[in-house]
C-alpha cells in the first residue's frame, strides 16, 4: 500500500464511495426512465449506507483519528479492509446474498473499529477528544449489531422474522451513520463552521463521557422501541440525537467563517433530527421523511465534509474560504433531490418522475463534487475556481 494513501486514506476512500453511490442511485434513474420494471430497494440501501456512506465515514475517521490522537496511521492491511468491505457488501447485495453482504461488511468494519477504538479509548487518545466522541463507538456497535440481526433475518427469511429484520435495518441504515454524525459533528462542526477559536465544548449535564454513553444507549434503544410504538421510537431518536448534536455542536450559532460548504454542514446537521421528528409526526410519510435525513443530512454532510478534508489536505485550502460554483451546484442539486424524494411520498401517483428527478439531481451533485475535489485527490492542479 503506497505511503501516501496510508497518510491520506481519504484519497482512496472518498472517490470509491462516490462510485458506490452511483451504483445504488442509478437504479432509481433506470426505474424512472422505464428501463427496469422495479428497482431493488435493499440493494439501493446497502450501496448507499454500507457502500457510499461507509467509505466516506472511514475515509474521514482513518485520516482524522491518527492526527487528533497523535497515533500511528492505518496499515496497508487496515486500509485495504476498509476499502474492500463496502465493495464486497455492495456486490453481494446486488447478487441477492444479503447474509454474505453483512458478513463481509462487518468483517471489514471490525478492522476499522479496532483501529479507531484503540486510539480513541487508549490512555493517550482519550484526553484528546471530547465526551461526545463516544457516539462514534456507539455507531460502530449499531453497525455491527445491525449487520448481525440483518444477516440472521436474511437466513431465516425477513417475512419469518420481520421484527428482527426491521430492527437490524434500522440500526444499519439510521443508527450507524446518525451516531457517527453526532460524535464527529459534535466534535468538528464548531471548528468547521466558526473556526479554530470556536471555544471549548460546553459543560453541564452532557459534558461527561458517562452521560454521552447513556444518551447514545437511549438512542440505540429507540430502534426496538419503534417495534412497540413507531411514533415513540422515532420521537425518542429525534429528541436524543437532536439534543446532543445541537448542544455539542452549538448549532444555534450560525457559521461565521466564509465558505458555502460550512453552511451546508450546518444546515445538514439541523435536517437530521428534523427528519426523525417529521417521520414521528407523520408516520404515513415515514420513508419519504427519513430521506430528508438520508439525502439532506447524511449525504449533504458527507459531501461537504469530504470537500473540506480533500481541499485542506490536498493543498488547496484557499478554496475553503470561497463558494465555488461546484459547491453551489452540490447544495442546490441536493436540495432538489430532497424535495423530489419527499414528493414521492406526498404524490405517489407520480412516483417514477419524482424518483427520476431525485436520482438525477443526486448524481449531478456528485459530478459537481468530483469537479471540485478531483485535482486535490490527485494532488495536482490550480486552485478551485470562484
Buried (B, 14 or more C-beta within 10 A) or exposed (E): BEEEBBBBBBBBBBBBBBBBBBBBBBBBBBBBEEEEEEBBEBBBBBBBBBBBBBBBBBBBBBBBBBEBBEBEBBEEEBBBBBBBBBBBBBBBBBEEBBBBBBBBBBBBBBBBBEBBBBBBBEEEBBEBBBBBBBBBBBBBBBBBBBBBBBBBBBEEEBEEBEEBBBBBBBBBBBBBBBBBBBBBBBBBBBBBBBEEEBEEBEEEEBBEBEBBBBBBEBBBBBBBBBBEEBEEBBBBBBBBBBBBBBBBBBBEBEBEBEBBBBBBBBBBBBBBBBBBBBBBEBEEBBEBBBBBBBBBBBBBBBBBBBBBBBBBBBBBEEBBEBBBEBBEBBBBBBBBBBBBBBBBBEEEEEBBBBBBBBBBBBBBBBBBBBBBBBBBBEEEEEBBEE
